C-alpha cells in the first residue's frame, strides 16, 4: 500500500486570530472586521501557489518548521498596504510567520498576491541563515515576484529605487532613510542581471545557499 505522508494540522503557536482557514502549508488567520472569508481564501491560494513555484519548481528550501507545522499568516488591522515576515521561538527553534495589514487587500487589486510571494520568500530566506546582507533580503524577495506572477510586473516600479539613486552603494541598507530603503528593493535588478546575463534562476538561489 502507498504510504500517506503526514500533513501538519496546526501552527506551532496554535490559533491566534478569531478566524482562520487551513491550507496544505499555511494557516491564514484574521480578526473580525479585517477581511472577509472569501479574501482570506484568495490569500491562501496565493500563498500555496507561491510555495508551488518557489519550493517545488525553483528548489528553494521550505521554511523552517513546515515539516511539522503550518506556517501562520496573520492579517492585522491597518488601512495601509504592508506586511512583514519575522521569526519567534517555538518548539525548540525559531520559526517564521507573516503579518499582513488589511489595507493590502484593496478591492480589484492583485497586490496581495505579489506580497504573498514576496513575504514567503523572506520566510525561506531565514532557512538559509540570519546573517545575509539586509539589502539582498529585499532585493531577492522583490526579484522573485516575477517568477511567481510574471504577468503582474509588480516589481517594476521598485526599480526606480535603484535608477533614481545610482550613486548609492549596492549594499546600502536602512529602514529609516527612505531613499536607501527603496534602493534595497530596486536592487532586485541585481537578481535579474544574475539570471539573465551570468547564470540562471538557480544562481540567485545559490547566492543564499553558498553564503
C-alpha positions in Angstrom: 0.0 0.0 0.0 1.1 3.6 -0.7 2.4 5.3 2.4 0.5 8.6 3.1 2.7 11.4 4.3 1.5 13.0 7.5 0.2 16.6 7.0 0.7 19.3 9.6 -2.7 20.3 11.0 -1.8 23.4 13.1 0.8 26.1 13.7 3.4 25.7 16.4 1.6 28.5 18.3 -1.9 27.3 17.8 -4.7 29.6 16.6 -4.1 33.4 17.1 -6.8 35.1 15.1 -10.5 35.0 15.7 -11.0 33.2 12.4 -8.7 31.0 10.2 -8.6 28.8 7.2 -6.1 26.0 6.8 -4.3 25.0 3.6 -1.6 22.4 2.9 1.2 24.6 4.2 -0.4 27.7 5.8 -2.9 28.9 8.3 -4.4 32.3 7.3 -5.8 34.0 10.4 -7.7 37.2 10.9 -9.8 39.0 13.4 -13.4 40.1 12.9 -13.8 43.1 10.6 -10.4 43.0 8.9 -11.0 40.8 5.8 -13.8 38.5 4.5 -13.5 34.7 4.4 -13.5 35.0 0.6 -10.5 37.3 0.7 -8.8 35.0 3.2 -9.3 32.1 0.8 -7.8 34.1 -2.1 -4.8 35.0 0.0 -4.3 31.3 1.0 -4.5 30.4 -2.7 -1.7 32.9 -3.5 0.5 31.6 -0.7 0.0 27.9 -1.7 0.8 28.9 -5.3 3.9 30.7 -4.1 5.0 27.5 -2.4 4.4 25.6 -5.6 6.6 27.9 -7.7 9.3 28.8 -5.2 9.8 25.5 -3.5 8.6 22.8 -5.9 9.7 24.4 -9.2 12.6 26.7 -8.2 14.0 24.5 -5.5 14.2 27.0 -2.6 14.4 25.5 0.9 11.0 25.3 2.6 10.7 27.5 5.7 11.9 26.1 9.0 9.3 24.1 10.9 7.0 23.4 8.0 7.6 19.7 8.1 5.8 19.7 11.5 3.6 22.8 11.5 1.5 25.0 9.3 3.1 28.4 8.8 1.0 31.2 10.4 -0.1 34.2 8.3 -2.0 36.8 10.3 -4.0 39.7 8.8 -3.9 42.6 11.2 -5.9 45.8 11.4 -4.4 48.7 9.5 -5.6 50.6 6.4 -2.2 50.6 4.7 -0.8 48.1 2.2 2.1 46.5 4.0 3.4 43.2 5.5 6.4 41.8 7.3 8.0 38.5 8.0 9.9 37.7 11.1 10.6 34.7 13.4 9.9 33.8 17.0 10.9 30.9 19.2 8.6 27.9 19.3 9.0 24.1 19.5 12.7 24.5 20.3 13.6 26.6 17.2 13.0 29.9 15.6 10.1 29.7 13.1 8.9 32.3 10.6 5.4 33.9 10.4 3.9 36.7 8.4 1.8 39.7 9.4 -0.1 41.4 6.6 -2.3 44.5 7.1 -5.8 44.7 5.9 -5.1 47.6 3.6 -3.1 45.1 1.4 -6.4 43.7 0.1 -7.9 46.6 -1.7 -10.9 45.6 -3.9 -9.8 45.0 -7.5 -6.1 44.9 -6.7 -3.8 41.9 -7.0 -1.1 43.5 -4.9 -1.7 40.9 -2.2 -0.6 38.2 -4.5 2.8 39.9 -5.1 3.0 40.5 -1.4 2.3 36.8 -0.7 5.2 35.5 -2.8 7.5 38.3 -1.6 6.9 37.6 2.1 7.0 33.8 1.6 10.5 34.3 0.1 11.5 36.1 3.2 10.3 33.1 5.3 12.5 30.8 3.2 15.5 33.1 3.4 15.5 32.5 7.2 16.1 28.8 6.4 19.5 29.7 4.9 20.6 31.8 7.9 20.2 35.1 9.6 23.4 36.8 8.6 22.9 37.6 4.9 23.0 41.3 4.0 19.7 43.1 4.6 19.6 44.7 1.1 19.8 41.3 -0.6 16.8 40.0 1.5 14.6 42.7 0.0 16.2 42.6 -3.5 15.7 38.9 -3.8 12.2 38.9 -2.5 11.3 41.6 -5.0 13.0 39.8 -7.8 11.1 36.5 -7.1 7.8 38.2 -7.7 8.5 38.0 -11.5 8.9 34.2 -11.3 5.6 33.7 -9.5 3.4 36.3 -11.2 5.1 37.3 -14.4 2.0 39.0 -15.8 1.8 41.4 -12.9 5.2 43.2 -13.2 4.5 44.3 -9.7 8.3 44.5 -9.1 8.9 47.1 -11.9 8.1 50.3 -10.0 10.6 49.4 -7.4 13.5 49.5 -9.9 13.3 53.3 -9.7 14.7 52.9 -6.2 17.9 51.9 -7.9 17.8 54.1 -11.1 16.9 57.2 -9.1 19.9 56.9 -6.8 22.6 55.1 -8.8 25.3 56.7 -6.6 24.3 54.6 -3.6 26.4 51.5 -2.9 24.7 48.3 -4.0 24.7 47.1 -0.4 23.3 50.3 1.2 20.8 49.3 3.8 18.4 51.3 6.0 14.9 51.1 7.3 14.9 54.8 8.3 16.3 56.6 5.2 13.5 56.4 2.6 15.9 56.7 -0.4 18.1 53.9 0.8 15.1 51.8 1.8 13.7 52.0 -1.7 17.1 51.4 -3.2 17.2 48.0 -1.4 14.0 47.0 -3.3 15.4 48.5 -6.5 18.5 46.3 -6.2 16.2 43.5 -7.4 17.8 44.5 -10.7 20.9 42.5 -9.5 18.8 39.3 -9.4 17.6 39.9 -12.9 21.2 40.6 -14.0 22.5 37.4 -12.4 19.7 35.3 -14.0 19.8 36.8 -17.5 23.5 37.6 -18.0 25.5 35.4 -15.7 23.7 32.2 -15.0 20.1 31.4 -14.4 17.4 31.4 -11.6 19.4 28.7 -9.8 22.3 31.2 -9.4 20.2 33.6 -7.4 19.1 30.9 -5.1 22.7 29.7 -4.8 23.8 33.1 -3.5 21.8 32.1 -0.4 22.8 28.5 -0.1 26.5 29.2 -0.8 26.8 32.2 1.6 
